[in-house]
Amino acid sequence: MRRPTPDPVGPGQESVWDYPRPPRLERVHARVTIDFAAVTIVETDDVVRVLETSHPPVYYLPAAAFVPGSLVPAAGSSFCEFKGAAEYFDVVRGTAVRERAAWGYPNPSPGYEELVGRVAVYAGGMDRCTVDGEVVVPQPGGFYGGWVTSNLAGPFKGVPGSMGW
């Protein structure tokens, strides 16, 4: 399948088509919040994002920064050819549960060690996720966990017809 034509990049934007493959880790200076079941379950500026061609960034936050009890280990795992084996978590607040809505890499592949002790969250299952106060839009498609913000130009993997990108 042919690579799509990247969207025009506006002032202050970055194109996801300039991101590398294999993915790159990048520590960013940003305040990230996640609200679930009407409560802020994490607010931190200790943020690492993963950048991969055609994907909006995936934000990894310290598991220790989440409200205690909001991340509960879940069954199953998956494997990323770059980062290694992922473990999953249910996001829980009171009786509200989003199954397998978060994941992390307890023993990542070489080059991705900075992900140890960090967790990423699917924005679509949360009440609200923000980066520096901007509410994010979940990456299209049910599998991907990127967060779309206004400083990004696509198109983004996950839209219909993007499986072969």
C-alpha beads as a LAMMPS data file, in Angstrom:
LAMMPS data file: protein, C-alpha beads

165 atoms
164 bonds

1 atom types
1 bond types

-500.0 500.0 xlo xhi
-500.0 500.0 ylo yhi
-500.0 500.0 zlo zhi

Masses

1 110.0

Atoms # bond

1 1 1 0.000 0.000 0.000
2 1 1 1.279 3.463 -0.843
3 1 1 2.122 5.938 1.849
4 1 1 -0.578 8.627 1.996
5 1 1 0.131 12.259 1.253
6 1 1 0.885 14.041 4.547
7 1 1 -1.460 16.861 5.528
8 1 1 -0.026 20.393 5.305
9 1 1 1.849 21.435 8.442
10 1 1 0.650 24.701 9.946
11 1 1 2.527 27.118 12.199
12 1 1 3.519 25.403 15.459
13 1 1 2.558 21.956 14.164
14 1 1 4.574 18.789 13.656
15 1 1 3.760 16.072 11.151
16 1 1 3.381 12.511 12.366
17 1 1 4.976 11.586 9.034
18 1 1 8.254 13.071 10.292
19 1 1 8.269 10.682 13.265
20 1 1 10.696 7.755 12.983
21 1 1 10.310 4.019 12.673
22 1 1 11.360 2.357 14.904
23 1 1 9.689 4.673 17.402
24 1 1 11.601 7.264 19.411
25 1 1 11.141 8.089 23.098
26 1 1 11.001 11.757 23.999
27 1 1 10.737 13.351 27.421
28 1 1 8.452 16.383 27.168
29 1 1 7.728 19.354 29.395
30 1 1 3.945 19.129 29.563
31 1 1 1.254 18.816 32.210
32 1 1 -0.890 15.757 31.540
33 1 1 -4.166 15.015 33.303
34 1 1 -6.607 12.144 33.044
35 1 1 -10.143 12.310 34.442
36 1 1 -12.167 9.148 34.941
37 1 1 -15.519 8.701 36.693
38 1 1 -15.607 12.432 37.487
39 1 1 -12.232 12.344 39.301
40 1 1 -8.741 13.342 38.203
41 1 1 -6.857 10.047 38.504
42 1 1 -3.491 11.446 37.431
43 1 1 -1.909 14.865 37.028
44 1 1 1.795 14.949 36.262
45 1 1 4.507 16.731 34.370
46 1 1 6.744 13.623 34.393
47 1 1 5.908 12.678 30.811
48 1 1 7.538 10.523 28.155
49 1 1 5.970 10.254 24.742
50 1 1 6.589 7.657 22.047
51 1 1 6.719 8.940 18.483
52 1 1 6.177 6.562 15.562
53 1 1 5.597 7.274 11.882
54 1 1 1.924 7.964 11.102
55 1 1 0.823 7.763 14.762
56 1 1 -0.042 10.575 17.138
57 1 1 2.175 10.405 20.252
58 1 1 1.462 7.898 23.003
59 1 1 1.983 9.473 26.432
60 1 1 3.557 7.343 29.186
61 1 1 3.086 8.529 32.759
62 1 1 4.513 7.188 36.029
63 1 1 2.252 4.473 37.422
64 1 1 3.033 5.863 40.882
65 1 1 1.423 9.213 39.919
66 1 1 -2.036 7.629 39.495
67 1 1 -4.536 7.739 42.343
68 1 1 -3.950 4.561 44.385
69 1 1 -6.239 1.733 43.258
70 1 1 -7.062 3.291 39.882
71 1 1 -4.821 0.854 37.958
72 1 1 -5.628 -2.816 38.494
73 1 1 -3.632 -5.522 36.668
74 1 1 -5.704 -7.139 33.928
75 1 1 -5.439 -10.473 32.145
76 1 1 -3.650 -10.804 28.848
77 1 1 -0.704 -9.239 27.122
78 1 1 0.453 -8.128 23.707
79 1 1 3.786 -7.782 21.953
80 1 1 5.274 -4.785 20.157
81 1 1 8.090 -5.575 17.753
82 1 1 9.983 -2.572 19.121
83 1 1 9.046 -2.161 22.796
84 1 1 8.485 -5.812 23.746
85 1 1 5.780 -7.453 25.874
86 1 1 3.041 -5.210 27.257
87 1 1 0.932 -5.795 30.335
88 1 1 -2.558 -4.336 30.728
89 1 1 -4.511 -2.614 33.471
90 1 1 -8.158 -1.949 34.120
91 1 1 -8.815 1.671 35.075
92 1 1 -11.040 1.682 38.152
93 1 1 -12.745 4.350 40.224
94 1 1 -15.423 3.173 42.617
95 1 1 -17.821 1.008 40.586
96 1 1 -16.657 2.462 37.248
97 1 1 -14.298 0.161 35.333
98 1 1 -12.680 0.458 31.885
99 1 1 -11.213 -2.930 31.126
100 1 1 -7.706 -3.032 29.650
101 1 1 -7.742 0.752 29.208
102 1 1 -4.074 1.159 30.178
103 1 1 -0.840 -0.660 29.454
104 1 1 2.858 -0.625 30.189
105 1 1 6.104 -2.437 29.470
106 1 1 7.560 -3.903 32.680
107 1 1 10.645 -5.283 30.854
108 1 1 10.922 -3.306 27.617
109 1 1 13.332 -4.058 24.806
110 1 1 16.729 -2.338 24.763
111 1 1 16.382 1.338 23.956
112 1 1 12.999 1.610 25.664
113 1 1 14.077 1.192 29.293
114 1 1 12.664 4.615 30.200
115 1 1 9.174 3.058 29.934
116 1 1 9.731 0.902 33.045
117 1 1 7.211 1.953 35.706
118 1 1 5.188 4.000 33.214
119 1 1 1.669 3.505 31.918
120 1 1 -0.184 4.738 28.823
121 1 1 -3.960 5.125 28.730
122 1 1 -6.486 4.917 25.901
123 1 1 -8.051 8.380 25.878
124 1 1 -11.320 7.091 24.423
125 1 1 -12.353 5.297 27.602
126 1 1 -11.686 8.241 29.910
127 1 1 -13.854 11.256 30.719
128 1 1 -11.090 13.587 29.613
129 1 1 -7.365 13.567 28.936
130 1 1 -5.392 16.782 28.549
131 1 1 -1.917 17.878 27.500
132 1 1 -1.085 21.350 28.819
133 1 1 -4.804 22.026 29.247
134 1 1 -5.829 20.956 25.735
135 1 1 -8.379 18.144 25.634
136 1 1 -7.010 15.359 23.434
137 1 1 -8.854 13.375 20.782
138 1 1 -8.240 9.601 20.767
139 1 1 -6.305 8.186 17.826
140 1 1 -8.733 6.669 15.320
141 1 1 -9.293 2.915 15.451
142 1 1 -9.860 0.668 18.432
143 1 1 -6.316 -0.650 18.766
144 1 1 -4.145 2.461 18.822
145 1 1 -3.456 4.597 21.880
146 1 1 -2.160 7.891 20.482
147 1 1 -3.471 11.244 21.619
148 1 1 -4.296 13.816 18.943
149 1 1 -3.690 17.471 19.805
150 1 1 -3.926 20.616 17.695
151 1 1 -0.165 20.758 17.170
152 1 1 -0.244 17.609 15.004
153 1 1 -0.711 17.153 11.279
154 1 1 -1.807 13.743 9.922
155 1 1 -3.339 11.773 8.459
156 1 1 -3.210 9.376 11.411
157 1 1 -2.950 5.613 11.293
158 1 1 -6.237 4.078 12.403
159 1 1 -8.527 5.799 9.918
160 1 1 -10.320 3.456 7.491
161 1 1 -7.922 2.144 4.848
162 1 1 -4.772 2.757 6.922
163 1 1 -4.039 -0.842 7.910
164 1 1 -1.157 -1.148 5.422
165 1 1 0.582 2.119 6.295

Bonds

1 1 1 2
2 1 2 3
3 1 3 4
4 1 4 5
5 1 5 6
6 1 6 7
7 1 7 8
8 1 8 9
9 1 9 10
10 1 10 11
11 1 11 12
12 1 12 13
13 1 13 14
14 1 14 15
15 1 15 16
16 1 16 17
17 1 17 18
18 1 18 19
19 1 19 20
20 1 20 21
21 1 21 22
22 1 22 23
23 1 23 24
24 1 24 25
25 1 25 26
26 1 26 27
27 1 27 28
28 1 28 29
29 1 29 30
30 1 30 31
31 1 31 32
32 1 32 33
33 1 33 34
34 1 34 35
35 1 35 36
36 1 36 37
37 1 37 38
38 1 38 39
39 1 39 40
40 1 40 41
41 1 41 42
42 1 42 43
43 1 43 44
44 1 44 45
45 1 45 46
46 1 46 47
47 1 47 48
48 1 48 49
49 1 49 50
50 1 50 51
51 1 51 52
52 1 52 53
53 1 53 54
54 1 54 55
55 1 55 56
56 1 56 57
57 1 57 58
58 1 58 59
59 1 59 60
60 1 60 61
61 1 61 62
62 1 62 63
63 1 63 64
64 1 64 65
65 1 65 66
66 1 66 67
67 1 67 68
68 1 68 69
69 1 69 70
70 1 70 71
71 1 71 72
72 1 72 73
73 1 73 74
74 1 74 75
75 1 75 76
76 1 76 77
77 1 77 78
78 1 78 79
79 1 79 80
80 1 80 81
81 1 81 82
82 1 82 83
83 1 83 84
84 1 84 85
85 1 85 86
86 1 86 87
87 1 87 88
88 1 88 89
89 1 89 90
90 1 90 91
91 1 91 92
92 1 92 93
93 1 93 94
94 1 94 95
95 1 95 96
96 1 96 97
97 1 97 98
98 1 98 99
99 1 99 100
100 1 100 101
101 1 101 102
102 1 102 103
103 1 103 104
104 1 104 105
105 1 105 106
106 1 106 107
107 1 107 108
108 1 108 109
109 1 109 110
110 1 110 111
111 1 111 112
112 1 112 113
113 1 113 114
114 1 114 115
115 1 115 116
116 1 116 117
117 1 117 118
118 1 118 119
119 1 119 120
120 1 120 121
121 1 121 122
122 1 122 123
123 1 123 124
124 1 124 125
125 1 125 126
126 1 126 127
127 1 127 128
128 1 128 129
129 1 129 130
130 1 130 131
131 1 131 132
132 1 132 133
133 1 133 134
134 1 134 135
135 1 135 136
136 1 136 137
137 1 137 138
138 1 138 139
139 1 139 140
140 1 140 141
141 1 141 142
142 1 142 143
143 1 143 144
144 1 144 145
145 1 145 146
146 1 146 147
147 1 147 148
148 1 148 149
149 1 149 150
150 1 150 151
151 1 151 152
152 1 152 153
153 1 153 154
154 1 154 155
155 1 155 156
156 1 156 157
157 1 157 158
158 1 158 159
159 1 159 160
160 1 160 161
161 1 161 162
162 1 162 163
163 1 163 164
164 1 164 165
